[in-house]
């Protein structure tokens, strides 16, 4: 997997975490839900990348 994709997946996870923190400051429930989703999506993509790298694809 290319380094650019790995970085993009990490950025997505960090963006989601930042959205969750922003919710705590503003009290915006919608942002918190979107943040949880983005954080989980980024983490899943990272794990998928690790599995692909382990099997040499």
C-alpha positions in Angstrom: 0.0 0.0 0.0 1.3 3.4 -0.9 2.5 5.8 1.8 0.0 8.4 0.6 -2.9 6.1 1.3 -1.6 5.2 4.7 -1.3 8.9 5.6 -4.8 9.6 4.2 -6.3 6.8 6.4 -4.5 8.2 9.5 -5.7 11.7 8.7 -9.2 10.5 8.5 -9.0 8.8 11.9 -7.5 11.9 13.4 -10.1 14.1 11.8 -12.8 12.0 13.4 -11.2 12.2 16.8 -11.0 16.0 16.4 -14.7 16.2 15.6 -15.5 14.3 18.8 -13.4 16.7 20.8 -15.1 19.7 19.1 -18.4 18.2 20.2 -17.4 18.3 23.8 -16.7 22.0 23.5 -19.8 22.9 21.5 -22.3 20.3 22.6 -23.2 19.5 19.0 -24.5 15.9 19.0 -24.5 15.6 15.2 -20.9 16.5 15.0 -20.1 13.9 17.6 -21.9 11.2 15.7 -20.1 12.1 12.5 -16.8 12.2 14.4 -17.3 8.7 15.7 -18.1 7.4 12.2 -15.1 9.1 10.6 -12.8 7.9 13.4 -14.0 4.3 13.1 -13.8 4.4 9.3 -10.2 5.6 9.4 -9.3 2.9 11.9 -10.9 0.2 9.8 -9.0 1.4 6.8 -5.7 1.4 8.7 -6.3 -2.2 9.9 -7.2 -3.3 6.3 -3.9 -1.8 5.1 -2.0 -3.6 7.8 -3.6 -6.9 6.8 -2.8 -6.3 3.1 0.8 -5.5 3.9 1.1 -8.7 6.0 -0.1 -10.8 3.1 2.1 -9.0 0.6 -0.7 -7.7 -1.6 
